[in-house]
Amino acid sequence: MTNRSNTRVYRLVCIVIMAGLLSAAGCSSPFRPPEAAAWLRFHPDPGADPAARDAQRATMLAMIKSPFVVALALRRPGIADLQTVKEQKDPAAWLSRALEVDTRSDSDVVQIRLQGRRSADLAMIVNAVAESYLEDATKKFLLENRAIVDVLQASSAIDSSPRVTLLERARVPAGGGR
């Protein structure tokens, strides 16, 4: 190899190593698009067996990406006016596809994540999804299942405390994060 080739290989190796170190340190990498994430804490039924907890968790993950929650998020004030949303032919289909909702099987913490070009837009969209799930979807479920919830609460089979809480909202970067 020539000296010039060695320099190119050395630079490439340095870039890859730096990207790995930045990623491990939680810094944004030049190889990954900006990302926003919100964290929810799932509060399973105290007496639930592991299979029931897993079923509750799976239901929550599916509901967060559901057309109902996505539509509610897109209708929140200011969301439809974001450039990231305006660029989409079908914003609801795009958001449902682009949202990443993850949890580890042994964890009660759920992460809602979205990647794209505009950090500030991403943070607002992720927060809208989290808030729509927490406020509107939960209310709708309780209203639709009011009779069942009333019977279960009367028999002390369930309590009225919230099953999911917002741990951390996605942060809007200083300066708009473009």
C-alpha positions in Angstrom: 0.0 0.0 0.0 1.1 3.5 -0.6 1.5 6.1 2.0 -1.6 7.9 0.6 -3.7 4.7 0.9 -2.5 4.2 4.5 -3.6 7.7 5.4 -7.1 7.1 3.9 -7.5 3.8 5.8 -6.2 5.5 9.0 -8.7 8.3 8.6 -11.6 5.9 8.0 -10.7 3.8 11.0 -10.5 7.0 13.2 -13.9 8.1 12.0 -15.5 4.7 12.8 -13.8 4.6 16.2 -14.9 8.2 17.0 -18.5 7.5 15.9 -18.6 4.4 18.1 -17.2 6.4 21.1 -19.7 9.2 20.5 -22.5 6.7 20.3 -21.5 4.9 23.4 -21.3 8.3 25.2 -24.8 9.1 24.1 -23.7 11.8 21.7 -25.2 12.1 18.3 -23.3 10.4 15.5 -22.7 11.8 12.0 -24.0 8.5 10.8 -27.4 8.6 12.6 -30.2 11.1 12.0 -31.4 13.2 14.9 -33.7 11.4 17.3 -36.2 12.3 20.0 -37.5 10.0 22.7 -40.0 10.1 25.5 -40.1 7.6 28.3 -43.2 6.1 29.9 -43.4 3.9 33.0 -45.8 1.0 32.9 -47.5 0.1 36.2 -48.7 -3.5 35.9 -51.4 -4.9 38.1 -49.6 -5.7 41.4 -50.8 -9.3 41.6 -50.4 -10.1 37.9 -48.4 -13.2 37.0 -45.6 -12.7 34.5 -47.7 -13.8 31.5 -50.4 -11.2 32.4 -47.7 -8.5 32.8 -46.3 -9.4 29.3 -49.8 -9.3 27.8 -50.4 -5.9 29.4 -47.1 -4.6 28.1 -47.7 -5.9 24.6 -51.1 -4.3 24.6 -49.7 -0.9 25.6 -46.9 -1.1 22.9 -49.5 -1.8 20.3 -51.9 0.9 21.5 -49.2 3.6 21.3 -48.7 2.9 17.6 -52.4 2.4 16.9 -54.2 4.5 14.3 -56.3 6.0 17.1 -53.4 7.3 19.1 -51.5 8.5 16.0 -54.6 10.4 14.8 -55.0 12.0 18.2 -51.3 13.1 18.2 -51.6 14.6 14.7 -54.6 16.6 15.8 -52.9 18.2 18.7 -52.3 21.9 18.4 -49.3 22.8 16.2 -48.4 19.2 15.2 -50.0 19.3 11.7 -48.2 22.6 11.0 -44.7 21.1 11.6 -42.6 20.8 8.4 -41.8 17.2 9.2 -45.5 16.4 9.1 -46.3 18.6 6.1 -43.7 16.7 4.0 -45.6 13.4 4.4 -48.1 12.3 1.8 -50.0 10.4 4.5 -48.9 11.7 7.9 -50.8 9.0 9.9 -49.3 6.1 7.9 -45.8 7.7 8.1 -46.0 8.3 11.8 -47.4 4.8 12.6 -44.5 3.3 10.5 -41.7 5.6 11.8 -42.5 5.4 15.5 -40.3 3.0 17.4 -41.8 1.8 20.7 -39.5 -0.4 22.8 -39.2 -2.0 26.1 -37.1 -4.8 27.6 -39.2 -7.8 28.7 -37.9 -7.3 32.3 -38.5 -3.6 32.4 -41.6 -1.4 33.2 -40.1 1.4 31.2 -41.3 2.1 27.6 -39.5 4.3 25.1 -41.2 6.1 22.3 -38.7 7.2 19.7 -38.7 8.9 16.3 -35.8 9.7 13.9 -35.7 12.3 11.3 -34.1 15.6 10.2 -35.6 18.2 12.5 -34.9 17.6 16.1 -37.4 20.1 17.4 -40.2 18.7 15.2 -39.4 15.2 16.4 -39.5 16.1 20.0 -42.9 17.8 19.6 -44.3 14.8 17.7 -43.0 12.2 20.2 -44.4 14.2 23.1 -47.8 14.5 21.3 -47.9 10.7 20.8 -47.0 10.1 24.5 -49.5 12.7 25.7 -52.2 11.4 23.4 -51.7 7.8 24.7 -51.7 8.9 28.3 -54.6 11.4 28.3 -56.9 10.5 25.4 -56.5 6.8 24.7 -56.7 6.0 28.4 -59.8 8.1 28.8 -61.4 6.5 25.8 -60.7 3.0 27.1 -62.2 3.8 30.5 -65.3 5.4 28.9 -65.8 2.4 26.6 -65.3 0.0 29.4 -66.9 2.0 32.2 -69.2 -0.8 33.3 -66.4 -3.3 33.6 -64.1 -0.9 35.4 -66.9 0.0 37.9 -67.5 -3.6 38.7 -63.8 -4.4 39.1 -63.2 -1.3 41.3 -66.2 -2.1 43.4 -64.9 -5.6 44.0 -61.4 -4.1 44.7 -60.0 -6.2 41.9 -58.4 -3.0 40.5 -57.6 0.4 41.8 -58.1 3.7 40.1 -54.4 4.8 40.0 -52.9 5.4 36.6 -51.3 2.5 34.9 -48.8 4.5 32.9 -47.0 7.7 33.8 -44.7 9.9 31.8 -41.2 9.6 33.1 -39.5 12.0 30.6 -40.7 14.1 27.8 -38.6 14.4 24.6 -36.5 17.6 24.9 -36.6 20.3 22.3 -33.0 21.2 21.5 -31.9 24.8 22.1 -32.0 26.9 19.0 -34.7 24.8 17.3 -32.4 21.8 16.6 -32.4 22.0 12.8 
